[in-house]
Each structure stands twice: as structure tokens, then as C-alpha cells.
Amino acid sequence: MSYWHLLRSVLASLAGSSQERLSRGCRVPARRRVVLEPLEDRRLLSVVYVDHDAGGAGNGTSWLDAYTDLRVALTQANSRDEVWVAEGTYTPCGSGDRSLSFNLKTGVDVYGGFDGCESSLEERDSAGHVTTLSGDIGTTDEMSDNSYHVVYASSVTDAILDGFTITAGNANGANPDHFGGGMYNQSASSPTVTNVVFSGNSANYGGGMCNENASSPTLTNVIFSGNSADHGGGMYNHYDSSPTLTNVIFSGNSATYSGGGMDNFAGSSPRLTNVTFSGNSAGSGGGMHSFSECSASLTNVTFSGNSAGGDGGGI
């Protein structure tokens, strides 16, 4: 049999098999209809640039055209944006309105420590290019007219604050403006705070930071130094707020009444790993003070040189 006769025989056999399958009740699939579903609405990550020395268009699209006002940049930023902030000192406003702060937003990550020419996060040097967020909005070096909270977060999740020094907040107003001079997290806020120094802030509750109403931020490589308050010179945790702290230092903070470094109240149970309390002072609990309903978890935590006028020099 020739090749062509063999090929025809095979094709005929296949055709017969198809007919046999049809005769047994098998259905040949109908022509498949292709349906194109709309893609989920997604935004690619974009960078919003901030540099107080920029002289371009001021729309945040590049270092040349960077915003000069960080608060405006945060207002304009959308979820999945990164805000890159060049070195220098930024204040929430120039009008003297103490209620204004740098407000964090869910899904927006804020990074300091840039020279103002970088094209990637890896190029920045936050130690060499110090970026300061200051509450000194009124008379220079006069705390009485400073911002109540330098940084503020309400119901904020999935946000990063990285590479800043936060200073000169003064939360000495009426409730809620007596919480968190440096940073005030409330209403179940859980931002990630990394490579940040809180220094020279004051408040009635939580000079450096106050976490309130189930707010549980994550802090890594953070320093609280020289902050003061009536309660919780460095940090005050209030109403079921349980932050996670890793590689954190509380040094030289003070409280008139309780918790020179940290004060925990009303069911707040922070988790601390590799944390140092040194040289803090308070009426009670020079390093840390916790009320009976609180149970802090401590792993490799050092208390050194803390003092109290009453009970608990260290804790």
C-alpha cells in the first residue's frame, strides 16, 4: 500500500470513529464563546516627590517638580503611592493652626532621608540626609504654640512611616488634643514605623507617641529620647492598644506621674523584643508603668539607670 493510500485509510478510520461516537449520543462541543471579563481596577505604584527647596511646577511628579509642602503631598497621595521626602525640616502649616498635623493615609507609604536626586529607595541615606517633621509652627523654639500632634493617624492600616526625626509636638490641649505630641494613633490604627527618632515632644499623655482605642502600630529601629508627659513620657498605650516594638530605645524621657519611658493603661498589652529603657524618670515606673489590667510581653528587654520618686524605678 502506498503512503497516500495508508494516510487516507487512517483518516477514514478517524472519521468513522467520530461518527461512531456521535451515534452513541456523544455531543460535539458547540463553538466556544470567548467572554472578556473587565480587569479589576488597579493602580500601579507611583512616587510622589517632596522637597522644600524645589523650584519647578510643584506637582510632585519628579524631584524637579516636587511638592514643597508635605501636608499637601499627603492630601494628594492615593493608595499604593509612595511619598519620598528630601532632607530638611517640614512643619504641618505656616498659619499657626495647632490642630493641623501630617495625616497618614491607608495604603500610602512615606519615606524620608533623600538627597533629592535618587531613583530608588535603596539609594537614600536617612542618616546622612536627616528629614525632620517638626511641630514648631509658631514662635521658634516656643513650645506653647506648637502643633498638638506632629503626625496623626485615624483608622489607618497598611501604611509606612520610615526615615524621619519627629520633634516639637506639644499635646497640651483639651481631649483629644492632649494625646501624642509626636504621633497620635487612634481608632484601630496600625501603621508601620521604622527608622524614626521621636525627640523633644511633650503631651499630657504620650509625649513621643500615644496609641488609643485598639491602635497597635509596629515599631522597628525606633528611638524615643527626651520626650515628656504627665503619663507616658515616651509612649502611652490606652484602651486595648498593644503595639509591637523591636529594636527600640527609650532614653531620657520623663513623666510627672507614671511611666517615664512607657505607660500602659486599660487593657493595653504591648509586645517588646530587644528594647532598652535607660535614664528615664517618673513619679512611678521610671522605665515602664503598667496598670493591673495590662500585661506587657518582654523579651530581651533591658532596664538601666531609670528612676522614680515613688514605686518602681525600672518597672
Buried (B, 14 or more C-beta within 10 A) or exposed (E): EEEEEEEEEEEEEEEEEEEEEEEEEEEEEEEEEEEEEEEEEEEEEEBBBBBBEBEBEBEBBEBEBBBBBBBEBBEEBEEBBBBBBBBBBBBBBEEEEBEBBBBBBBBBBBBBBBBBEBEEBEEBEBEEBBBBBBBBBBEEEEBEEBBBBBBBBBEBEBBBBBBBBBBBBBBBBEEBBBBBBBBBBBEBBBBBBBBBBBBBBBBBBBBBBBBBBBBBBBBBBBBBBBBBBBBBBBBBBBBBBBBBBBBBBBBBBBBBBBBBBBBBBBBBBBBBBBBBBBBBBBBBBBBBBBBEEBEBEBEEBEBEBBBBEEEBBBB
